[in-house]
Amino acid sequence: QVHVEESGGGLVQAGGSLRLSCAVSGFASDLFAIAWFRQAPGKVREGIASIFLRDGRIYYADFVKDRFTISEDNTHNSAWLQMNTLTPEDTAVYYCVADGSPIPPQYALHGNGLQYRHWGRGTQVTVSS
């Protein structure tokens, strides 16, 4: 059974940084992609960043470019999201998602993320002003 687990959320002041971690276990073959989505109260879920593990392609949402960085380790089963210059608008539950099947690039951060079949339970990020 595939298990996705996030960690690293918490409370931080505006302008601060957090590093989220994601570990994927129980996957029988190679993962294709790991991504991060988030959902703020009263708002739709949105894609933040995705990394395609087989070729290293990375995709970012426009609103996090130059502030957030996604990376993965050599095992291709873990990923991190380094978040800098956080603002209160970044307050949300952050979800790590993963899938072993190819995802077209145009869908890497599309919609609510259900193109990824494996989900973590989410980690809360709260940015105070």
C-alpha positions as CSV (number, residue, x, y, z in Angstrom):
1,Q,0.0,0.0,0.0
2,V,1.4,3.4,-1.0
3,H,1.9,5.8,1.9
4,V,2.6,9.5,1.4
5,E,3.6,11.5,4.5
6,E,4.3,15.2,4.8
7,S,6.1,17.0,7.5
8,G,7.6,20.4,8.3
9,G,4.5,22.6,8.5
10,G,4.0,25.0,11.3
11,L,3.7,28.7,12.3
12,V,6.0,31.3,10.9
13,Q,6.1,35.0,10.7
14,A,5.7,36.9,7.4
15,G,8.9,37.0,5.6
16,G,10.1,33.7,7.1
17,S,10.8,30.3,5.6
18,L,9.7,26.8,6.0
19,R,10.9,23.5,4.5
20,L,8.3,20.8,3.9
21,S,9.2,17.2,3.4
22,C,7.4,14.4,1.6
23,A,8.2,10.7,1.9
24,V,6.5,8.2,-0.4
25,S,6.7,4.5,0.6
26,G,5.2,1.2,-0.6
27,F,5.3,2.0,-4.3
28,A,6.1,-1.1,-6.3
29,S,7.8,0.6,-9.2
30,D,9.3,4.0,-10.1
31,L,7.3,7.1,-9.3
32,F,6.7,9.4,-12.2
33,A,6.1,12.7,-10.3
34,I,5.8,14.2,-6.9
35,A,4.0,17.5,-6.5
36,W,2.7,19.9,-3.9
37,F,-0.8,21.3,-3.7
38,R,-2.4,23.6,-1.1
39,Q,-5.8,24.6,0.1
40,A,-6.6,27.6,2.1
41,P,-9.9,28.0,4.0
42,G,-12.7,28.9,1.7
43,K,-10.5,28.6,-1.4
44,V,-10.1,26.1,-4.1
45,R,-7.1,23.7,-4.0
46,E,-4.2,24.9,-6.1
47,G,-1.1,23.4,-7.5
48,I,2.3,24.8,-6.3
49,A,5.1,22.8,-7.8
50,S,5.7,19.5,-9.4
51,I,8.8,17.5,-10.2
52,F,8.9,14.8,-12.8
53,L,11.3,12.3,-11.3
54,R,12.4,10.4,-14.4
55,D,13.8,13.5,-16.3
56,G,13.9,16.2,-13.6
57,R,11.5,18.6,-15.2
58,I,10.0,21.0,-12.7
59,Y,6.9,23.1,-12.9
60,Y,5.9,26.0,-10.7
61,A,2.7,28.0,-10.3
62,D,3.3,31.6,-11.2
63,F,2.5,32.8,-7.7
64,V,5.4,30.9,-6.1
65,K,8.1,31.5,-8.6
66,D,11.4,32.7,-7.1
67,R,10.0,32.0,-3.6
68,F,9.5,28.3,-3.5
69,T,11.8,25.5,-4.6
70,I,10.9,21.9,-5.1
71,S,13.6,19.2,-5.0
72,E,14.0,15.5,-4.6
73,D,16.6,13.0,-3.5
74,N,18.4,10.3,-5.5
75,T,16.0,7.6,-4.3
76,H,13.2,9.4,-6.2
77,N,10.9,8.6,-3.2
78,S,11.2,11.9,-1.3
79,A,10.8,15.5,-2.1
80,W,11.0,18.8,-0.4
81,L,9.4,22.2,-0.8
82,Q,11.6,25.1,0.4
83,M,9.4,28.1,1.0
84,N,10.9,31.5,1.4
85,T,9.5,35.0,1.9
86,L,6.2,33.6,3.1
87,T,3.2,35.9,3.4
88,P,-0.1,35.4,5.2
89,E,-1.6,34.5,1.8
90,D,0.5,31.3,1.9
91,T,-1.5,30.1,4.9
92,A,-3.0,26.8,3.9
93,V,-2.9,23.0,4.3
94,Y,-0.2,21.7,2.1
95,Y,-0.5,18.3,0.4
96,C,2.1,16.2,-1.1
97,V,0.9,14.1,-4.0
98,A,2.5,11.4,-6.2
99,D,1.8,9.1,-9.1
100,G,3.6,6.4,-11.0
101,S,1.9,7.0,-14.3
102,P,2.9,9.7,-16.8
103,I,1.2,13.0,-16.4
104,P,1.1,15.5,-19.3
105,P,3.1,18.6,-18.4
106,Q,0.0,20.8,-18.9
107,Y,-1.7,18.9,-16.1
108,A,1.3,18.9,-13.7
109,L,-0.4,21.6,-11.5
110,H,-3.8,21.5,-13.0
111,G,-7.0,21.9,-11.0
112,N,-7.4,20.2,-7.7
113,G,-4.7,17.7,-8.2
114,L,-6.8,14.5,-8.5
115,Q,-4.6,13.5,-11.5
116,Y,-2.3,12.3,-8.8
117,R,-3.6,9.1,-7.2
118,H,-1.5,9.1,-4.0
119,W,-2.1,11.8,-1.4
120,G,-0.7,12.6,2.0
121,R,-2.9,13.8,4.8
122,G,-1.6,17.4,4.6
123,T,0.4,19.6,6.8
124,Q,-0.7,23.0,8.1
125,V,1.3,26.1,7.3
126,T,0.3,29.3,9.1
127,V,2.0,32.6,8.3
128,S,1.3,35.4,10.8
129,S,1.5,39.0,9.8
